[in-house]
Amino acid sequence: MYNRTKSRATELAARGAKAAATPEDCCSDSSVIVTMLSDDKAVEDLVLSNSKFIDALSPQTVHVCMSTISAGLSEKLSEAHSKAGQIYVAAPVFGRPEAAAARRLLIVAAGPKDGIERCSFLFEAVARKTFVLGSTAAHANLVKVGSNFLLFSMIESLGEAVAFARKTGLDPNEFVKVITETVFDSGVYRPMIAQGRYEPVAFPLSMVLKDLGLALLAADHAAVPMPFANVIRDQLSAAIARGYQNLDETALARIAAENAGLTN
């Protein structure tokens, strides 16, 4: 096990994990190697910027990338591992930290069938369900960024609706209770947005901006207009300009409230 933030590696080592000094040290005795990094640059720096990582993997080793990355990078990784006689599987996850702790994540996996089958025991250990899409690894990444766009759209829309409720004199908690028990279920996001509570942070706004950028990149490549995605990106830019980049993704609702002249 290797973590770029040493303190996090120390925490896991205290619970029985074996810490490695470098990423390559994790590879030599592993038939399956899992990476989960923050963005394209981090993944590319590890796997493609030099040959250390790929050279450290044995033939037929499966690299499972659980990061939310672009489809283009996923295609590059698939090609690089194929040339090295290895197997690449894309398996981004859905779920906030509490779902991970409870082993209740959702996984979308794509790649060679034998690679996915060899990873099934790992997926079963952390997820309540795995969706298998087929042999094209990048399809899993496209599903993830498309789904994230819908999630961010929900947060933006719910934030605007709660600002409307507050500004017109409604109790925001009662308003959210009514809409989520009738036409709209926002799950874990309901109390955070209704109460204007944007911590603890499960997924910061800076990462929301990154993921939305991946969706827009894929949409541009496929010539798909996504006007509301650009609206959300503008809202995210406003949030980050106000210093909210380290608040939870639900803080999109804070911008909607402030735009309505409300204080949190």
C-alpha positions, -999 to 999 in steps of 0.1 A, spaced: 0 0 0 13 34 -10 -1 69 -3 13 102 -15 2 116 18 23 98 43 1 104 73 -27 85 56 -4 56 49 6 56 86 -30 54 97 -36 23 75 -3 7 85 -14 9 121 -45 -11 112 -24 -39 96 -16 -27 60 19 -30 47 32 4 37 55 7 7 82 34 1 73 39 -36 44 29 -58 66 4 -77 72 -15 -44 35 -24 -45 37 -40 -79 63 -68 -79 43 -94 -59 8 -83 -70 -15 -100 -95 -39 -71 -91 -29 -35 -84 -54 -8 -76 -49 29 -80 -72 57 -68 -58 92 -74 -74 126 -76 -72 136 -113 -57 129 -147 -23 145 -139 -18 124 -109 -26 92 -127 -6 101 -158 24 111 -136 23 77 -120 17 54 -149 27 72 -181 53 98 -173 80 72 -169 82 34 -172 88 25 -136 52 16 -127 45 -4 -158 79 -21 -158 73 -32 -122 42 -51 -131 44 -87 -142 28 -98 -175 -10 -104 -171 -11 -83 -139 -44 -64 -137 -42 -26 -131 -76 -14 -117 -79 23 -119 -107 35 -96 -101 72 -102 -125 96 -119 -104 104 -150 -110 114 -186 -120 88 -212 -90 99 -233 -65 90 -205 -83 57 -198 -78 48 -235 -41 57 -231 -37 35 -200 -55 6 -218 -31 8 -247 0 11 -225 -9 -19 -205 -18 -39 -235 16 -32 -251 32 -44 -219 12 -76 -218 -9 -65 -189 -46 -59 -183 -63 -26 -176 -97 -22 -160 -115 10 -153 -136 9 -122 -146 43 -109 -168 43 -78 -199 61 -65 -204 68 -28 -194 93 -1 -169 83 26 -195 69 49 -205 44 21 -169 34 16 -165 28 54 -197 6 53 -185 -13 22 -215 0 4 -199 17 -27 -212 12 -62 -187 4 -89 -189 8 -127 -163 -15 -143 -152 -20 -179 -123 -37 -195 -113 -73 -206 -137 -99 -192 -110 -120 -175 -95 -89 -158 -129 -79 -144 -135 -115 -132 -101 -115 -114 -111 -83 -96 -145 -95 -85 -134 -104 -50 -120 -69 -45 -152 -53 -58 -173 -75 -35 -152 -64 -5 -160 -27 -9 -192 -24 -29 -228 -35 -26 -231 -37 -64 -208 -37 -95 -221 -27 -129 -201 -43 -157 -203 -24 -190 -182 -44 -214 -147 -45 -228 -141 -8 -235 -125 5 -203 -132 42 -212 -169 35 -211 -168 32 -173 -152 67 -171 -178 82 -194 -206 68 -173 -190 82 -141 -185 117 -155 -220 117 -170 -235 106 -137 -215 132 -118 -230 159 -141 -265 148 -131 -255 148 -94 -241 183 -96 -272 194 -115 -293 181 -87 -273 199 -60 -275 232 -80 -312 228 -86 -320 218 -50 -298 247 -38 -318 272 -59 -351 257 -47 -341 259 -10 -330 296 -16 -364 302 -31 -381 286 0 -360 306 24 -365 339 6 -403 334 4 -406 327 41 -409 289 40 -391 266 65 -364 251 44 -364 218 63 -402 214 58 -399 224 21 -372 197 15 -392 171 35 -422 177 12 -404 176 -21 -382 146 -12 -412 126 -1 -432 135 -32 -413 141 -64 -376 142 -56 -353 121 -35 -318 137 -29 -306 112 -3 -278 123 19 -277 158 4 -312 168 18 -302 178 53 -269 194 43 -286 217 18 -317 225 38 -296 234 69 -268 252 50 -243 228 64 -214 222 41 -191 202 63 -178 176 70 -163 176 35 -168 143 16 -160 157 -19 -147 193 -22 -158 218 -47 -124 219 -63 -129 182 -73 -164 190 -85 -150 215 -109 -125 189 -121 -151 163 -127 -175 186 -144 -146 197 -167 -142 160 -177 -179 158 -186 -176 189 -207 -145 176 -224 -162 143 -233 -193 162 -245 -172 186 -266 -154 156 -282 -187 140 -290 -203 173 -302 -230 172 -275 -242 206 -263 -246 207 -224 -256 243 -217 -266 236 -180 -231 221 -174 -217 255 -183 -241 272 -159 -229 249 -131 -192 255 -141 -199 293 -137 -214 287 -103 -184 266 -93 -160 293 -105 -180 318 -83 -177 295 -53 -140 290 -57 -135 328 -63 -152 333 -29 -128 308 -12 -151 278 -10 -130 253 -29 -124 232 2 -161 230 12 -183 200 4 -199 197 -30 -232 207 -14 -218 242 -10 -230 248 -46 -262 256 -27 -244 283 -7 -238 302 -39 -275 300 -48 -284 313 -13 -259 342 -15 -271 351 -50 -305 355 -35 -291 378 -8 -294 353 20 -267 347 46 -258 313 59 
